[in-house]
Amino acid sequence: MSFETTYSVEWGDCDEAGIVFYPNYFYWLDCTWQRWLRAKGLSQRELKKRFGAATPLMDVGCNFTAPVTYDDELTVAATISEWKEKRFLVSYTLSVGGRPTARGHELRAWAVVGEGGRLKSAVIDPAFRRLFD
């Protein structure tokens, strides 16, 4: 299963050369994950309410292969490429007009809310996983 969304690159997303400033890629990766959750009827609040859980980041990375510039329509495609007992890997492909521009990943943990509101690693709820299989 995969999910795809688009972003219009604004002037404020770019550096002095008119090329997207690299931290914005990480923002778009996270926004894509949040949009995918919403497409499944979830949000951060609903995830906590329904599963008592959150999906915090453990690792994130991105390889840039071509520049993205002002006024480009950036497409971000996401797949969950690996499931482990307590974490999962979301892989991203970014492109403009079908031209690949970057590949990224987010390693997310499954964490339940414990005492004092602290997050604690837990086994991924099978009902959550079924939403993305």
N, CA, C and O atoms as a Tinker XYZ file with bonds, in Angstrom:
   532  protein
     1  N      0.850000   -1.178000    0.000000    73     2
     2  CA     0.000000    0.000000    0.000000    64     1     3
     3  C      0.895000    1.240000    0.000000    63     2     4     5
     4  O      1.951000    1.260000    0.633000    81     3
     5  N      0.462000    2.248000   -0.706000    73     3     6
     6  CA     1.229000    3.496000   -0.738000    64     5     7
     7  C      0.288000    4.685000   -0.676000    63     6     8     9
     8  O     -0.930000    4.547000   -0.791000    81     7
     9  N      0.875000    5.845000   -0.492000    73     7    10
    10  CA     0.141000    7.097000   -0.388000    64     9    11
    11  C      0.923000    8.142000   -1.158000    63    10    12    13
    12  O      2.154000    8.132000   -1.156000    81    11
    13  N      0.208000    9.048000   -1.818000    73    11    14
    14  CA     0.857000   10.102000   -2.594000    64    13    15
    15  C      0.170000   11.431000   -2.340000    63    14    16    17
    16  O     -1.054000   11.504000   -2.232000    81    15
    17  N      0.976000   12.484000   -2.247000    73    15    18
    18  CA     0.448000   13.830000   -2.046000    64    17    19
    19  C      1.359000   14.823000   -2.761000    63    18    20    21
    20  O      2.477000   14.480000   -3.144000    81    19
    21  N      0.883000   16.045000   -2.940000    73    19    22
    22  CA     1.686000   17.063000   -3.625000    64    21    23
    23  C      1.789000   18.332000   -2.788000    63    22    24    25
    24  O      0.944000   18.622000   -1.941000    81    23
    25  N      2.849000   19.069000   -3.059000    73    23    26
    26  CA     3.100000   20.355000   -2.405000    64    25    27
    27  C      3.522000   21.352000   -3.469000    63    26    28    29
    28  O      4.310000   21.022000   -4.356000    81    27
    29  N      3.011000   22.554000   -3.387000    73    27    30
    30  CA     3.470000   23.643000   -4.249000    64    29    31
    31  C      4.645000   24.314000   -3.550000    63    30    32    33
    32  O      4.529000   24.754000   -2.406000    81    31
    33  N      5.762000   24.389000   -4.237000    73    31    34
    34  CA     6.954000   24.988000   -3.643000    64    33    35
    35  C      6.803000   26.506000   -3.684000    63    34    36    37
    36  O      6.648000   27.106000   -4.747000    81    35
    37  N      6.853000   27.101000   -2.513000    73    35    38
    38  CA     6.708000   28.555000   -2.364000    64    37    39
    39  C      8.080000   29.215000   -2.274000    63    38    40    41
    40  O      9.084000   28.552000   -2.013000    81    39
    41  N      8.111000   30.531000   -2.493000    73    39    42
    42  CA     9.358000   31.286000   -2.433000    64    41    43
    43  C     10.044000   31.117000   -1.075000    63    42    44    45
    44  O     11.269000   31.011000   -1.006000    81    43
    45  N      9.265000   31.092000   -0.007000    73    43    46
    46  CA     9.819000   30.950000    1.338000    64    45    47
    47  C     10.417000   29.575000    1.616000    63    46    48    49
    48  O     11.102000   29.396000    2.622000    81    47
    49  N     10.171000   28.607000    0.748000    73    47    50
    50  CA    10.762000   27.273000    0.894000    64    49    51
    51  C     12.184000   27.217000    0.361000    63    50    52    53
    52  O     12.895000   26.233000    0.565000    81    51
    53  N     12.599000   28.292000   -0.333000    73    51    54
    54  CA    13.852000   28.270000   -1.081000    64    53    55
    55  C     14.943000   29.122000   -0.437000    63    54    56    57
    56  O     14.674000   30.010000    0.372000    81    55
    57  N     16.185000   28.820000   -0.824000    73    55    58
    58  CA    17.325000   29.612000   -0.380000    64    57    59
    59  C     17.574000   30.745000   -1.374000    63    58    60    61
    60  O     16.762000   30.986000   -2.267000    81    59
    61  N     18.692000   31.431000   -1.212000    73    59    62
    62  CA    19.019000   32.571000   -2.084000    64    61    63
    63  C     19.132000   32.191000   -3.558000    63    62    64    65
    64  O     18.903000   33.027000   -4.433000    81    63
    65  N     19.482000   30.944000   -3.838000    73    63    66
    66  CA    19.625000   30.487000   -5.226000    64    65    67
    67  C     18.286000   30.055000   -5.833000    63    66    68    69
    68  O     18.223000   29.676000   -7.002000    81    67
    69  N     17.204000   30.115000   -5.021000    73    67    70
    70  CA    15.893000   29.712000   -5.514000    64    69    71
    71  C     15.677000   28.210000   -5.474000    63    70    72    73
    72  O     14.729000   27.698000   -6.070000    81    71
    73  N     16.562000   27.495000   -4.767000    73    71    74
    74  CA    16.465000   26.046000   -4.626000    64    73    75
    75  C     15.931000   25.750000   -3.229000    63    74    76    77
    76  O     16.262000   26.455000   -2.276000    81    75
    77  N     15.103000   24.709000   -3.102000    73    75    78
    78  CA    14.515000   24.362000   -1.812000    64    77    79
    79  C     15.616000   24.181000   -0.766000    63    78    80    81
    80  O     16.593000   23.464000   -0.985000    81    79
    81  N     15.434000   24.845000    0.369000    73    79    82
    82  CA    16.339000   24.733000    1.507000    64    81    83
    83  C     16.112000   23.368000    2.138000    63    82    84    85
    84  O     14.977000   23.022000    2.465000    81    83
    85  N     17.173000   22.586000    2.316000    73    83    86
    86  CA    17.054000   21.160000    2.646000    64    85    87
    87  C     16.185000   20.834000    3.865000    63    86    88    89
    88  O     15.526000   19.794000    3.830000    81    87
    89  N     16.125000   21.634000    4.943000    73    87    90
    90  CA    15.258000   21.235000    6.065000    64    89    91
    91  C     13.779000   21.111000    5.677000    63    90    92    93
    92  O     13.018000   20.402000    6.336000    81    91
    93  N     13.382000   21.800000    4.613000    73    91    94
    94  CA    11.979000   21.715000    4.187000    64    93    95
    95  C     11.604000   20.317000    3.711000    63    94    96    97
    96  O     10.440000   19.927000    3.808000    81    95
    97  N     12.564000   19.557000    3.200000    73    95    98
    98  CA    12.274000   18.177000    2.801000    64    97    99
    99  C     11.797000   17.361000    4.002000    63    98   100   101
   100  O     10.861000   16.570000    3.889000    81    99
   101  N     12.442000   17.555000    5.146000    73    99   102
   102  CA    12.071000   16.799000    6.344000    64   101   103
   103  C     10.685000   17.210000    6.838000    63   102   104   105
   104  O      9.930000   16.385000    7.354000    81   103
   105  N     10.364000   18.476000    6.677000    73   103   106
   106  CA     9.021000   18.954000    7.006000    64   105   107
   107  C      7.996000   18.263000    6.098000    63   106   108   109
   108  O      6.957000   17.806000    6.575000    81   107
   109  N      8.283000   18.187000    4.796000    73   107   110
   110  CA     7.343000   17.560000    3.861000    64   109   111
   111  C      7.210000   16.056000    4.102000    63   110   112   113
   112  O      6.131000   15.492000    3.919000    81   111
   113  N      8.295000   15.408000    4.510000    73   111   114
   114  CA     8.187000   13.981000    4.833000    64   113   115
   115  C      7.219000   13.790000    5.995000    63   114   116   117
   116  O      6.324000   12.947000    5.933000    81   115
   117  N      7.402000   14.576000    7.051000    73   115   118
   118  CA     6.508000   14.455000    8.199000    64   117   119
   119  C      5.075000   14.820000    7.819000    63   118   120   121
   120  O      4.138000   14.142000    8.239000    81   119
   121  N      4.891000   15.874000    7.037000    73   119   122
   122  CA     3.537000   16.264000    6.609000    64   121   123
   123  C      2.888000   15.157000    5.786000    63   122   124   125
   124  O      1.682000   14.937000    5.891000    81   123
   125  N      3.670000   14.462000    4.972000    73   123   126
   126  CA     3.125000   13.362000    4.182000    64   125   127
   127  C      2.647000   12.250000    5.101000    63   126   128   129
   128  O      1.573000   11.690000    4.879000    81   127
   129  N      3.421000   11.919000    6.131000    73   127   130
   130  CA     2.989000   10.911000    7.094000    64   129   131
   131  C      1.694000   11.351000    7.771000    63   130   132   133
   132  O      0.771000   10.551000    7.923000    81   131
   133  N      1.621000   12.619000    8.178000    73   131   134
   134  CA     0.416000   13.123000    8.843000    64   133   135
   135  C     -0.786000   13.084000    7.895000    63   134   136   137
   136  O     -1.892000   12.758000    8.325000    81   135
   137  N     -0.589000   13.409000    6.618000    73   135   138
   138  CA    -1.684000   13.335000    5.640000    64   137   139
   139  C     -2.130000   11.893000    5.424000    63   138   140   141
   140  O     -3.321000   11.628000    5.261000    81   139
   141  N     -1.184000   10.968000    5.422000    73   139   142
   142  CA    -1.526000    9.552000    5.255000    64   141   143
   143  C     -2.339000    9.070000    6.444000    63   142   144   145
   144  O     -3.324000    8.354000    6.269000    81   143
   145  N     -1.938000    9.454000    7.655000    73   143   146
   146  CA    -2.744000    9.112000    8.839000    64   145   147
   147  C     -4.170000    9.625000    8.685000    63   146   148   149
   148  O     -5.129000    8.891000    8.924000    81   147
   149  N     -4.306000   10.892000    8.283000    73   147   150
   150  CA    -5.644000   11.481000    8.125000    64   149   151
   151  C     -6.460000   10.744000    7.066000    63   150   152   153
   152  O     -7.671000   10.580000    7.213000    81   151
   153  N     -5.795000   10.302000    6.002000    73   151   154
   154  CA    -6.497000    9.540000    4.957000    64   153   155
   155  C     -7.022000    8.208000    5.502000    63   154   156   157
   156  O     -7.946000    7.622000    4.938000    81   155
   157  N     -6.433000    7.740000    6.594000    73   155   158
   158  CA    -6.870000    6.504000    7.255000    64   157   159
   159  C     -7.822000    6.791000    8.416000    63   158   160   161
   160  O     -8.133000    5.897000    9.203000    81   159
   161  N     -8.282000    8.039000    8.522000    73   159   162
   162  CA    -9.205000    8.410000    9.588000    64   161   163
   163  C     -8.529000    8.671000   10.914000    63   162   164   165
   164  O     -9.178000    8.698000   11.959000    81   163
   165  N     -7.224000    8.864000   10.869000    73   163   166
   166  CA    -6.469000    9.127000   12.091000    64   165   167
   167  C     -5.866000   10.527000   12.060000    63   166   168   169
   168  O     -5.772000   11.151000   11.002000    81   167
   169  N     -5.473000   10.996000   13.189000    73   167   170
   170  CA    -4.677000   12.201000   13.385000    64   169   171
   171  C     -3.850000   11.900000   14.617000    63   170   172   173
   172  O     -3.989000   10.824000   15.198000    81   171
   173  N     -3.012000   12.800000   15.023000    73   171   174
   174  CA    -2.253000   12.544000   16.253000    64   173   175
   175  C     -3.189000   12.379000   17.451000    63   174   176   177
   176  O     -2.977000   11.508000   18.295000    81   175
   177  N     -4.212000   13.205000   17.520000    73   175   178
   178  CA    -5.181000   13.093000   18.617000    64   177   179
   179  C     -5.966000   11.778000   18.549000    63   178   180   181
   180  O     -6.175000   11.120000   19.568000    81   179
   181  N     -6.398000   11.404000   17.343000    73   179   182
   182  CA    -7.172000   10.176000   17.175000    64   181   183
   183  C     -6.296000    8.937000   17.417000    63   182   184   185
   184  O     -6.763000    7.943000   17.974000    81   183
   185  N     -5.039000    9.002000   17.000000    73   183   186
   186  CA    -4.110000    7.906000   17.241000    64   185   187
   187  C     -3.966000    7.654000   18.747000    63   186   188   189
   188  O     -3.979000    6.511000   19.203000    81   187
   189  N     -3.831000    8.731000   19.494000    73   187   190
   190  CA    -3.722000    8.626000   20.951000    64   189   191
   191  C     -5.026000    8.122000   21.571000    63   190   192   193
   192  O     -5.009000    7.286000   22.474000    81   191
   193  N     -6.156000    8.639000   21.080000    73   191   194
   194  CA    -7.468000    8.253000   21.617000    64   193   195
   195  C     -7.796000    6.791000   21.307000    63   194   196   197
   196  O     -8.229000    6.042000   22.182000    81   195
   197  N     -7.584000    6.399000   20.046000    73   195   198
   198  CA    -7.983000    5.066000   19.595000    64   197   199
   199  C     -7.016000    3.955000   20.026000    63   198   200   201
   200  O     -7.437000    2.855000   20.383000    81   199
   201  N     -5.705000    4.265000   19.987000    73   199   202
   202  CA    -4.697000    3.253000   20.270000    64   201   203
   203  C     -3.878000    3.543000   21.531000    63   202   204   205
   204  O     -3.103000    2.697000   21.977000    81   203
   205  N     -4.050000    4.743000   22.105000    73   203   206
   206  CA    -3.218000    5.126000   23.245000    64   205   207
   207  C     -1.757000    5.231000   22.859000    63   206   208   209
   208  O     -0.872000    4.980000   23.678000    81   207
   209  N     -1.499000    5.603000   21.603000    73   207   210
   210  CA    -0.137000    5.534000   21.071000    64   209   211
   211  C      0.236000    6.758000   20.250000    63   210   212   213
   212  O     -0.597000    7.600000   19.918000    81   211
   213  N      1.524000    6.818000   19.937000    73   211   214
   214  CA     2.094000    7.835000   19.053000    64   213   215
   215  C      3.124000    7.131000   18.174000    63   214   216   217
   216  O      3.479000    5.980000   18.426000    81   215
   217  N      3.603000    7.824000   17.143000    73   215   218
   218  CA     4.600000    7.253000   16.234000    64   217   219
   219  C      5.815000    8.183000   16.137000    63   218   220   221
   220  O      6.059000    8.763000   15.079000    81   219
   221  N      6.577000    8.331000   17.223000    73   219   222
   222  CA     7.718000    9.253000   17.204000    64   221   223
   223  C      8.835000    8.773000   16.275000    63   222   224   225
   224  O      8.976000    7.582000   15.998000    81   223
   225  N      9.615000    9.734000   15.809000    73   223   226
   226  CA    10.741000    9.434000   14.931000    64   225   227
   227  C     11.923000    8.880000   15.716000    63   226   228   229
   228  O     12.229000    9.336000   16.818000    81   227
   229  N     12.577000    7.885000   15.124000    73   227   230
   230  CA    13.822000    7.341000   15.676000    64   229   231
   231  C     14.999000    7.718000   14.786000    63   230   232   233
   232  O     16.118000    7.908000   15.263000    81   231
   233  N     14.733000    7.823000   13.485000    73   231   234
   234  CA    15.783000    8.152000   12.522000    64   233   235
   235  C     15.114000    8.732000   11.284000    63   234   236   237
   236  O     14.008000    8.334000   10.919000    81   235
   237  N     15.792000    9.670000   10.648000    73   235   238
   238  CA    15.283000   10.261000    9.412000    64   237   239
   239  C     16.466000   10.580000    8.509000    63   238   240   241
   240  O     17.542000   10.945000    8.982000    81   239
   241  N     16.255000   10.437000    7.207000    73   239   242
   242  CA    17.321000   10.751000    6.276000    64   241   243
   243  C     16.769000   11.035000    4.898000    63   242   244   245
   244  O     15.633000   10.682000    4.580000    81   243
   245  N     17.598000   11.686000    4.074000    73   243   246
   246  CA    17.171000   12.024000    2.722000    64   245   247
   247  C     18.393000   12.152000    1.825000    63   246   248   249
   248  O     19.395000   12.758000    2.207000    81   247
   249  N     18.303000   11.579000    0.632000    73   247   250
   250  CA    19.325000   11.731000   -0.398000    64   249   251
   251  C     18.728000   12.570000   -1.511000    63   250   252   253
   252  O     17.654000   12.264000   -2.029000    81   251
   253  N     19.435000   13.634000   -1.875000    73   251   254
   254  CA    18.944000   14.574000   -2.878000    64   253   255
   255  C     19.626000   14.285000   -4.207000    63   254   256   257
   256  O     20.852000   14.194000   -4.279000    81   255
   257  N     18.811000   14.138000   -5.276000    73   255   258
   258  CA    19.364000   13.772000   -6.578000    64   257   259
   259  C     19.184000   14.841000   -7.650000    63   258   260   261
   260  O     19.877000   14.823000   -8.667000    81   259
   261  N     18.258000   15.770000   -7.427000    73   259   262
   262  CA    18.032000   16.859000   -8.387000    64   261   263
   263  C     17.394000   18.026000   -7.637000    63   262   264   265
   264  O     16.651000   17.807000   -6.680000    81   263
   265  N     17.669000   19.251000   -8.052000    73   263   266
   266  CA    17.104000   20.395000   -7.338000    64   265   267
   267  C     15.599000   20.544000   -7.546000    63   266   268   269
   268  O     15.054000   20.181000   -8.588000    81   267
   269  N     14.956000   21.082000   -6.535000    73   267   270
   270  CA    13.546000   21.474000   -6.590000    64   269   271
   271  C     13.537000   22.981000   -6.385000    63   270   272   273
   272  O     14.221000   23.494000   -5.500000    81   271
   273  N     12.762000   23.693000   -7.205000    73   271   274
   274  CA    12.803000   25.151000   -7.172000    64   273   275
   275  C     11.408000   25.763000   -7.008000    63   274   276   277
   276  O     10.387000   25.078000   -7.071000    81   275
   277  N     11.414000   27.059000   -6.799000    73   275   278
   278  CA    10.191000   27.840000   -6.644000    64   277   279
   279  C      9.211000   27.552000   -7.775000    63   278   280   281
   280  O      9.594000   27.469000   -8.942000    81   279
   281  N      7.939000   27.402000   -7.409000    73   279   282
   282  CA     6.817000   27.129000   -8.317000    64   281   283
   283  C      6.733000   25.683000   -8.787000    63   282   284   285
   284  O      5.803000   25.334000   -9.514000    81   283
   285  N      7.681000   24.827000   -8.392000    73   283   286
   286  CA     7.572000   23.409000   -8.752000    64   285   287
   287  C      6.412000   22.782000   -7.985000    63   286   288   289
   288  O      6.069000   23.215000   -6.885000    81   287
   289  N      5.824000   21.766000   -8.579000    73   287   290
   290  CA     4.814000   20.936000   -7.923000    64   289   291
   291  C      5.535000   19.656000   -7.501000    63   290   292   293
   292  O      5.864000   18.810000   -8.333000    81   291
   293  N      5.773000   19.530000   -6.201000    73   291   294
   294  CA     6.517000   18.405000   -5.651000    64   293   295
   295  C      5.557000   17.286000   -5.270000    63   294   296   297
   296  O      4.613000   17.503000   -4.511000    81   295
   297  N      5.799000   16.096000   -5.795000    73   295   298
   298  CA     5.013000   14.917000   -5.441000    64   297   299
   299  C      5.819000   14.066000   -4.476000    63   298   300   301
   300  O      6.995000   13.785000   -4.706000    81   299
   301  N      5.171000   13.662000   -3.395000    73   299   302
   302  CA     5.816000   12.793000   -2.417000    64   301   303
   303  C      4.993000   11.511000   -2.314000    63   302   304   305
   304  O      3.808000   11.542000   -1.980000    81   303
   305  N      5.640000   10.388000   -2.607000    73   303   306
   306  CA     4.997000    9.073000   -2.493000    64   305   307
   307  C      5.606000    8.349000   -1.299000    63   306   308   309
   308  O      6.824000    8.347000   -1.119000    81   307
   309  N      4.751000    7.735000   -0.485000    73   307   310
   310  CA     5.204000    7.046000    0.725000    64   309   311
   311  C      4.741000    5.601000    0.723000    63   310   312   313
   312  O      3.641000    5.289000    0.269000    81   311
   313  N      5.591000    4.725000    1.236000    73   311   314
   314  CA     5.241000    3.328000    1.472000    64   313   315
   315  C      5.855000    2.914000    2.808000    63   314   316   317
   316  O      6.888000    3.444000    3.218000    81   315
   317  N      5.220000    1.978000    3.469000    73   315   318
   318  CA     5.858000    1.387000    4.644000    64   317   319
   319  C      6.618000    0.188000    4.115000    63   318   320   321
   320  O      6.032000   -0.830000    3.745000    81   319
   321  N      7.931000    0.326000    4.087000    73   319   322
   322  CA     8.771000   -0.675000    3.436000    64   321   323
   323  C      9.258000   -1.762000    4.385000    63   322   324   325
   324  O      9.790000   -2.781000    3.945000    81   323
   325  N      9.077000   -1.547000    5.685000    73   323   326
   326  CA     9.521000   -2.558000    6.632000    64   325   327
   327  C      8.740000   -2.432000    7.939000    63   326   328   329
   328  O      8.578000   -1.341000    8.485000    81   327
   329  N      8.271000   -3.557000    8.416000    73   327   330
   330  CA     7.603000   -3.637000    9.714000    64   329   331
   331  C      8.464000   -4.467000   10.649000    63   330   332   333
   332  O      8.904000   -5.557000   10.285000    81   331
   333  N      8.705000   -3.966000   11.837000    73   331   334
   334  CA     9.347000   -4.720000   12.911000    64   333   335
   335  C      8.338000   -4.808000   14.048000    63   334   336   337
   336  O      7.239000   -4.264000   13.941000    81   335
   337  N      8.688000   -5.471000   15.114000    73   335   338
   338  CA     7.767000   -5.646000   16.229000    64   337   339
   339  C      7.328000   -4.319000   16.849000    63   338   340   341
   340  O      6.153000   -4.144000   17.171000    81   339
   341  N      8.280000   -3.371000   17.019000    73   339   342
   342  CA     7.991000   -2.118000   17.720000    64   341   343
   343  C      8.286000   -0.873000   16.892000    63   342   344   345
   344  O      8.214000    0.244000   17.403000    81   343
   345  N      8.613000   -1.055000   15.636000    73   343   346
   346  CA     8.910000    0.096000   14.783000    64   345   347
   347  C      8.630000   -0.255000   13.325000    63   346   348   349
   348  O      8.473000   -1.419000   12.958000    81   347
   349  N      8.575000    0.804000   12.505000    73   347   350
   350  CA     8.347000    0.597000   11.075000    64   349   351
   351  C      9.069000    1.672000   10.290000    63   350   352   353
   352  O      9.310000    2.771000   10.789000    81   351
   353  N      9.412000    1.340000    9.047000    73   351   354
   354  CA    10.159000    2.232000    8.181000    64   353   355
   355  C      9.255000    2.760000    7.084000    63   354   356   357
   356  O      8.679000    1.991000    6.314000    81   355
   357  N      9.134000    4.080000    7.018000    73   355   358
   358  CA     8.377000    4.729000    5.953000    64   357   359
   359  C      9.397000    5.219000    4.931000    63   358   360   361
   360  O     10.292000    5.995000    5.267000    81   359
   361  N      9.265000    4.767000    3.679000    73   359   362
   362  CA    10.161000    5.181000    2.603000    64   361   363
   363  C      9.429000    6.162000    1.697000    63   362   364   365
   364  O      8.246000    5.999000    1.399000    81   363
   365  N     10.166000    7.187000    1.264000    73   363   366
   366  CA     9.584000    8.260000    0.466000    64   365   367
   367  C     10.348000    8.418000   -0.845000    63   366   368   369
   368  O     11.573000    8.300000   -0.889000    81   367
   369  N      9.601000    8.686000   -1.903000    73   367   370
   370  CA    10.170000    9.069000   -3.187000    64   369   371
   371  C      9.588000   10.427000   -3.540000    63   370   372   373
   372  O      8.369000   10.598000   -3.565000    81   371
   373  N     10.456000   11.392000   -3.813000    73   371   374
   374  CA    10.028000   12.745000   -4.152000    64   373   375
   375  C     10.342000   13.008000   -5.616000    63   374   376   377
   376  O     11.393000   12.604000   -6.114000    81   375
   377  N      9.429000   13.687000   -6.304000    73   375   378
   378  CA     9.627000   13.948000   -7.726000    64   377   379
   379  C      8.912000   15.222000   -8.148000    63   378   380   381
   380  O      7.996000   15.705000   -7.482000    81   379
   381  N      9.365000   15.745000   -9.275000    73   379   382
   382  CA     8.728000   16.900000   -9.916000    64   381   383
   383  C      8.489000   16.518000  -11.368000    63   382   384   385
   384  O      9.435000   16.238000  -12.104000    81   383
   385  N      7.219000   16.507000  -11.784000    73   383   386
   386  CA     6.884000   16.152000  -13.156000    64   385   387
   387  C      7.392000   14.778000  -13.561000    63   386   388   389
   388  O      7.769000   14.569000  -14.715000    81   387
   389  N      7.405000   13.842000  -12.622000    73   387   390
   390  CA     7.883000   12.497000  -12.897000    64   389   391
   391  C      9.397000   12.335000  -12.799000    63   390   392   393
   392  O      9.909000   11.220000  -12.904000    81   391
   393  N     10.121000   13.446000  -12.597000    73   391   394
   394  CA    11.587000   13.407000  -12.468000    64   393   395
   395  C     11.942000   13.215000  -10.999000    63   394   396   397
   396  O     11.611000   14.069000  -10.176000    81   395
   397  N     12.608000   12.114000  -10.649000    73   395   398
   398  CA    12.991000   11.903000   -9.246000    64   397   399
   399  C     13.915000   13.019000   -8.752000    63   398   400   401
   400  O     14.842000   13.432000   -9.448000    81   399
   401  N     13.643000   13.494000   -7.544000    73   399   402
   402  CA    14.467000   14.562000   -6.969000    64   401   403
   403  C     15.098000   14.179000   -5.640000    63   402   404   405
   404  O     16.116000   14.751000   -5.251000    81   403
   405  N     14.504000   13.212000   -4.938000    73   403   406
   406  CA    15.067000   12.792000   -3.651000    64   405   407
   407  C     14.422000   11.485000   -3.212000    63   406   408   409
   408  O     13.339000   11.115000   -3.666000    81   407
   409  N     15.115000   10.806000   -2.322000    73   407   410
   410  CA    14.590000    9.614000   -1.632000    64   409   411
   411  C     14.848000    9.829000   -0.153000    63   410   412   413
   412  O     15.933000   10.243000    0.256000    81   411
   413  N     13.817000    9.536000    0.645000    73   411   414
   414  CA    13.967000    9.731000    2.080000    64   413   415
   415  C     13.375000    8.581000    2.866000    63   414   416   417
   416  O     12.744000    7.679000    2.315000    81   415
   417  N     13.598000    8.636000    4.173000    73   415   418
   418  CA    13.020000    7.621000    5.049000    64   417   419
   419  C     12.777000    8.214000    6.438000    63   418   420   421
   420  O     13.426000    9.172000    6.858000    81   419
   421  N     11.829000    7.611000    7.119000    73   419   422
   422  CA    11.574000    7.885000    8.526000    64   421   423
   423  C     11.421000    6.549000    9.231000    63   422   424   425
   424  O     10.571000    5.742000    8.855000    81   423
   425  N     12.223000    6.311000   10.235000    73   423   426
   426  CA    12.049000    5.147000   11.084000    64   425   427
   427  C     11.216000    5.613000   12.261000    63   426   428   429
   428  O     11.648000    6.464000   13.038000    81   427
   429  N     10.019000    5.055000   12.394000    73   427   430
   430  CA     9.085000    5.465000   13.438000    64   429   431
   431  C      8.871000    4.340000   14.437000    63   430   432   433
   432  O      8.781000    3.167000   14.073000    81   431
   433  N      8.792000    4.724000   15.693000    73   431   434
   434  CA     8.516000    3.761000   16.760000    64   433   435
   435  C      7.024000    3.743000   17.036000    63   434   436   437
   436  O      6.307000    4.697000   16.730000    81   435
   437  N      6.572000    2.652000   17.614000    73   435   438
   438  CA     5.211000    2.577000   18.153000    64   437   439
   439  C      5.379000    2.777000   19.645000    63   438   440   441
   440  O      6.025000    1.968000   20.312000    81   439
   441  N      4.814000    3.827000   20.168000    73   439   442
   442  CA     4.994000    4.160000   21.577000    64   441   443
   443  C      3.645000    4.432000   22.216000    63   442   444   445
   444  O      2.818000    5.165000   21.674000    81   443
   445  N      3.438000    3.830000   23.378000    73   443   446
   446  CA     2.209000    4.070000   24.136000    64   445   447
   447  C      2.489000    5.124000   25.194000    63   446   448   449
   448  O      3.624000    5.313000   25.630000    81   447
   449  N      1.434000    5.796000   25.588000    73   447   450
   450  CA     1.558000    6.841000   26.592000    64   449   451
   451  C      1.507000    6.175000   27.964000    63   450   452   453
   452  O      0.514000    5.545000   28.329000    81   451
   453  N      2.597000    6.327000   28.717000    73   451   454
   454  CA     2.692000    5.709000   30.031000    64   453   455
   455  C      2.498000    6.715000   31.153000    63   454   456   457
   456  O      1.877000    7.763000   30.975000    81   455
   457  N      3.038000    6.373000   32.300000    73   455   458
   458  CA     2.926000    7.233000   33.479000    64   457   459
   459  C      3.523000    8.603000   33.202000    63   458   460   461
   460  O      4.555000    8.739000   32.544000    81   459
   461  N      2.844000    9.609000   33.723000    73   459   462
   462  CA     3.318000   10.970000   33.559000    64   461   463
   463  C      3.306000   11.467000   32.126000    63   462   464   465
   464  O      3.935000   12.477000   31.811000    81   463
   465  N      2.590000   10.760000   31.251000    73   463   466
   466  CA     2.506000   11.183000   29.861000    64   465   467
   467  C      3.730000   10.837000   29.037000    63   466   468   469
   468  O      3.841000   11.265000   27.888000    81   467
   469  N      4.644000   10.073000   29.598000    73   467   470
   470  CA     5.858000    9.689000   28.875000    64   469   471
   471  C      5.570000    8.570000   27.885000    63   470   472   473
   472  O      4.736000    7.697000   28.127000    81   471
   473  N      6.278000    8.619000   26.770000    73   471   474
   474  CA     6.130000    7.587000   25.757000    64   473   475
   475  C      7.001000    6.383000   26.094000    63   474   476   477
   476  O      8.129000    6.530000   26.566000    81   475
   477  N      6.461000    5.189000   25.845000    73   475   478
   478  CA     7.160000    3.942000   26.111000    64   477   479
   479  C      6.996000    3.033000   24.898000    63   478   480   481
   480  O      5.884000    2.838000   24.409000    81   479
   481  N      8.091000    2.486000   24.422000    73   479   482
   482  CA     8.066000    1.574000   23.291000    64   481   483
   483  C      7.145000    0.404000   23.564000    63   482   484   485
   484  O      7.101000   -0.118000   24.678000    81   483
   485  N      6.398000   -0.013000   22.530000    73   483   486
   486  CA     5.455000   -1.124000   22.672000    64   485   487
   487  C      5.337000   -1.857000   21.345000    63   486   488   489
   488  O      5.776000   -1.362000   20.307000    81   487
   489  N      4.742000   -3.033000   21.389000    73   487   490
   490  CA     4.482000   -3.810000   20.181000    64   489   491
   491  C      3.394000   -3.089000   19.380000    63   490   492   493
   492  O      2.395000   -2.636000   19.939000    81   491
   493  N      3.599000   -2.990000   18.072000    73   491   494
   494  CA     2.641000   -2.309000   17.195000    64   493   495
   495  C      1.293000   -3.016000   17.257000    63   494   496   497
   496  O      1.213000   -4.238000   17.136000    81   495
   497  N      0.249000   -2.239000   17.444000    73   495   498
   498  CA    -1.106000   -2.777000   17.487000    64   497   499
   499  C     -1.447000   -3.366000   16.112000    63   498   500   501
   500  O     -1.325000   -2.668000   15.105000    81   499
   501  N     -1.869000   -4.631000   16.047000    73   499   502
   502  CA    -2.205000   -5.261000   14.761000    64   501   503
   503  C     -3.284000   -4.495000   13.983000    63   502   504   505
   504  O     -3.257000   -4.483000   12.753000    81   503
   505  N     -4.222000   -3.863000   14.675000    73   503   506
   506  CA    -5.270000   -3.094000   13.984000    64   505   507
   507  C     -4.679000   -1.889000   13.265000    63   506   508   509
   508  O     -5.146000   -1.518000   12.189000    81   507
   509  N     -3.661000   -1.281000   13.848000    73   507   510
   510  CA    -2.975000   -0.167000   13.185000    64   509   511
   511  C     -2.258000   -0.681000   11.942000    63   510   512   513
   512  O     -2.372000   -0.093000   10.867000    81   511
   513  N     -1.541000   -1.748000   12.087000    73   511   514
   514  CA    -0.783000   -2.297000   10.947000    64   513   515
   515  C     -1.714000   -2.671000    9.806000    63   514   516   517
   516  O     -1.388000   -2.421000    8.646000    81   515
   517  N     -2.852000   -3.256000   10.102000    73   515   518
   518  CA    -3.810000   -3.648000    9.041000    64   517   519
   519  C     -4.263000   -2.438000    8.223000    63   518   520   521
   520  O     -4.578000   -2.580000    7.042000    81   519
   521  N     -4.301000   -1.256000    8.829000    73   519   522
   522  CA    -4.704000   -0.049000    8.092000    64   521   523
   523  C     -3.727000    0.270000    6.960000    63   522   524   525
   524  O     -4.094000    0.937000    5.993000    81   523
   525  N     -2.478000   -0.206000    7.077000    73   523   526
   526  CA    -1.445000    0.155000    6.110000    64   525   527
   527  C     -0.944000   -1.028000    5.280000    63   526   528   529
   528  O     -0.050000   -0.864000    4.450000    81   527
   529  N     -1.506000   -2.204000    5.493000    73   527   530
   530  CA    -1.117000   -3.389000    4.706000    64   529   531
   531  C     -1.949000   -3.489000    3.446000    63   530   532
   532  O     -1.768000   -4.418000    2.659000    81   531
